[in-house]
């Protein structure tokens, strides 16, 4: 695979390196890509829209609407249609705006609406590049799942020598080709991941919840997507950004999570249930805020449906079903019990006794137990690396089915 027939949107910012984009567009068009250029207002000072429109064989976009004929440019559609959005050259200014969600031109609106992978190739003077503000903004973009094409070292337009030069057009093109060519071993497979906590309403303002951040499940959804699967993420309330190209369904309660999970279960090849689902929910939800009265107060609870246990018996031979177990004691025995009871292929055990494992932290330490009883212990790692380990196990399992 190459960039052939791919819809590539290139966002050009006001940097002297904008001249290099003319060559990049020529290369991409030669390789068969469809290129749509969006320029920031300042970019037009460095290279003319006519040059880029002629090379890309498409009118260049820059404003939301045409003042003369009133045509409106739909940034949401642009972002949705694109297979890839590349920002090159990306100035410190637009980089900072992207990192902070500022949206004061068409390019930034397209960036915020884009569901596709986003590559960014900064270009600026070396002191601007190494400034902590810039570096923090770069780190933020990376944390949103955007992919950095790092600037090179060399002579800069200022006459200074150092890091900050826009990567060469051939190098940028190679990165895009590699992206589209990457081995996607789960291509054609559908995955369902549950993540985050559930909130069980007590009255209109209160709920019973838990400390799950959803980070582990989001990292798994992201990795499965990178491996080529088409991923649905059923998420309880979290503060997290939806991973690139993942379809997210928001739910609040255990009951809603059950309904949404059932909707996607049968069509899914891979099901990973990492959500921390409430085991109990109030029998009655007060319609009005409960007033404080007596010294003691009790809420009557009933069991929720164990979603994973309800799905286990329905599992088909093409499906890989993975559950999680968070234990404080008798970890292995408890986890093995859940594996058998819920008819899982794998259970991922987190022990609250392990430092750095559990809720809200960015690391995790897991043991994966398979249906056949084999145990794999992993070291303490970032949740991203743990997600890679879990997904490698899933991939291997899928390849044996
Ligand atoms: N789970 C679920 N539905 C529930 C409760 C749990 O689908 N109502 C799933 C979780 O997503 C997880 C697994 O079951 O993958 C284990 O959850 P955990 O809370 O550790 O275990 P429980 O089976 O609820 O047992 P216990 O709370 O008694 O340890």
Boltz pocket constraint, residues with backbone or C-beta under 6 A from the ligand:
constraints:
  - pocket:
      binder: B
      contacts: [[A, 194], [A, 254], [A, 273], [A, 274], [A, 275], [A, 276], [A, 277], [A, 278], [A, 279], [A, 304], [A, 305], [A, 306], [A, 307], [A, 308], [A, 309], [A, 322], [A, 323], [A, 324], [A, 325], [A, 326], [A, 327], [A, 338]]
      max_distance: 6.0
